[in-house]
Amino acid sequence: MGNTMERHCGHLPSPFSYVPGAMSELSDKMNFIERLKNTWFYLLQDIMFSFLFEGFWDGYYREMLGRPTSLCETMGKAEIWLIRTYWDFEYPRPILPNFEFVGGLHCKPAKPLPEEMEKVVQSSGDHGIVVFSLGSMVKNLSDERSNLIAAALSQLPQKVIWRYSGKKPDTLSANTIIYDWIPQNDLLGHPKTKAFITHGGTNGIYEAIYHGVPMVGIPLFADQPDNIVHMKNKGMAVMLDFNKMEAQELVDAVNTVINNPSYKENAMRLSHIHHDQPIKPLDRAVFWIEYVMRHKGAKHLRPASHELTWYQYHCLDVIAFLLACLLIVLYVTTKLLSFCLRKCCKTRRKQKTQ
């Protein structure tokens, strides 16, 4: 999580020592160098945030809204923050009472596949299938990348169902079937699915967690690398670099998550954590929305930090006062010592002259 908006606008506590910054690609167990990197990452985020939402854009939003408020101030007035992750994905960290985790609220049991697709899945035999999707935003790839990926997939014993609407790769083999659209949740919930090759979007990751399917992550941009790092650190995924990976690396990665039982075991462990909740994520989201409506707000859950200035929040005024007191004590002590020393020296000189 560690999101800049949540941290700044929602005042969510984020100790630098064990809460990795959003998109830092760090875990919650950091050595000295990683903690140093994380601290710098937070500082850079703060500078960028201040420029975007407390500088030019702040003035833009104030003018657009017609009143003296900023985007962050508006978000900070939210009674409840619904976060679309959960502790199956997140690292343990402090939270506030007006933050609720509803990760996987879109997930649901798998439905039967279309007849034609079910035939393809059943034709895979004991090897099963691999589901491959780089998300709805990536509709095509360069010829070089698409041919490399297709060549790699051709070496797998599994059938591969690939969501792709670009030019058909020249190296595409019979074991790989391309679709413009796939029922991803239903495929991941199919008993013959062995692995999921994904770009690391939150929706796809949660569908894989929900159904307990290990992943090969090929992140492209934004929060995707950070998401895959979370899954890698939890033992459910192997991560590859889209621009640098070779065909054999992709083959090895898929074979690893399928043939190494630890990946499936960790995927099932996270799936059990996800399902072991008092109420479903969607029901929790509905409850808290209705809760705010019933009580005409939830100000009793908002921390008093929203009423403090930035220097009060960080106790800089208290620190400044204590430092001032310390300096005064040091100054007075120094003056007293100096006066006593001069007095002693003067007394000794008088004694010597006598």
Number of C-alpha atoms within 10 A of each C-alpha: 21 21 16 20 15 19 15 18 18 26 19 21 15 21 13 19 16 19 22 29 27 19 19 17 16 20 20 19 12 17 11 9 9 18 19 13 18 24 17 14 18 19 13 12 16 15 12 14 16 15 13 13 18 18 13 11 15 20 17 15 18 14 13 10 12 9 9 11 14 21 17 18 17 10 15 19 13 15 20 23 20 16 14 18 19 19 13 22 21 18 19 12 16 10 12 15 11 19 18 19 17 20 24 24 18 13 20 13 13 17 12 13 16 11 9 8 17 13 11 16 23 13 14 18 13 10 15 19 29 27 23 23 22 21 16 12 6 14 14 14 14 11 14 9 18 20 18 20 21 21 21 21 26 19 14 19 16 25 25 28 23 21 22 23 15 15 12 14 18 12 15 19 15 9 18 21 15 16 13 11 13 19 14 20 21 18 26 26 20 21 13 19 23 23 28 28 24 24 27 29 21 18 18 22 23 25 25 28 29 25 27 25 30 32 34 27 31 23 23 17 12 12 16 21 22 22 23 28 23 21 26 19 15 19 19 28 29 23 21 19 14 15 10 9 14 15 18 15 14 27 17 14 19 26 17 18 23 22 12 11 12 15 24 22 16 20 26 20 16 25 20 16 16 22 16 10 10 8 11 17 23 14 13 18 22 12 13 19 16 13 14 14 11 10 9 10 15 16 15 10 13 19 14 11 14 15 9 11 10 12 11 13 14 12 13 12 13 12 13 11 12 12 12 12 12 12 12 12 12 12 12 12 12 12 12 12 12 12 12 12 12 12 12 12 12 12 11 12 11 10 9 8 6 6
